[in-house]
Amino acid sequence: MAQIPMTLVIALITIGVAEWPGVSSWSELTPVHHALVHGLYLVAGSMVGLQIAWWKRLSRREAWSQTEDREVIS
């Protein structure tokens, strides 16, 4: 069974909090509240980006180890 990375779970929760109906009403109260909602989106987007970078790094590492396994040393 594949595991869901914790960074994606936290990012989805953060996006869910930012999209919550109550948040849309308090985000219009003051510029500070509006900035906090943008901060939630920033955190969620950066976590998704970090997770994608981690997956790319792992896939490159696996590809590199597979090419080393195929080399013949004489």
C-alpha positions in Angstrom: 0.0 0.0 0.0 1.4 3.4 -1.0 1.8 6.0 1.8 0.6 9.5 1.4 3.4 12.0 2.2 2.8 14.1 5.3 3.7 17.3 3.5 0.9 16.7 1.0 -1.6 16.0 3.9 -0.6 19.2 5.7 -0.8 21.2 2.4 -4.3 19.9 1.7 -5.4 20.7 5.3 -3.9 24.2 4.9 -5.7 24.8 1.6 -8.9 23.4 3.2 -8.5 25.9 6.1 -8.0 28.8 3.6 -11.1 27.7 1.7 -13.3 27.3 4.7 -16.4 29.5 4.4 -15.6 31.3 7.7 -12.2 32.2 6.5 -13.5 33.9 3.4 -15.6 36.2 5.6 -12.8 37.1 8.1 -10.2 37.5 5.3 -12.2 40.5 4.2 -12.2 42.1 7.7 -8.7 43.7 7.7 -5.7 43.6 5.5 -3.9 41.5 8.1 -6.5 38.8 7.9 -6.3 38.9 4.1 -2.5 38.5 4.3 -2.9 35.5 6.7 -5.1 33.7 4.1 -2.4 34.4 1.4 0.1 33.1 3.9 -1.8 29.8 4.2 -1.7 29.5 0.4 2.0 30.2 0.4 2.7 27.5 3.0 0.5 25.0 1.1 2.1 25.8 -2.2 5.7 25.6 -0.8 5.0 22.2 0.8 3.7 20.8 -2.4 6.7 22.1 -4.2 9.1 20.6 -1.6 7.3 17.3 -1.9 7.7 17.3 -5.7 11.4 18.2 -5.4 11.8 15.3 -3.0 10.2 12.9 -5.4 12.4 14.1 -8.3 15.5 13.7 -6.1 14.5 10.2 -5.2 13.8 9.2 -8.8 17.1 10.6 -9.9 18.9 8.7 -7.1 17.2 5.5 -8.1 18.0 6.0 -11.8 21.6 6.6 -10.9 21.9 3.5 -8.7 20.3 1.4 -11.5 22.9 2.6 -14.0 25.7 1.8 -11.5 24.3 -1.7 -11.1 24.4 -2.4 -14.8 28.0 -1.4 -15.2 30.5 -4.2 -15.6 33.8 -3.9 -13.9 36.6 -5.9 -15.5 
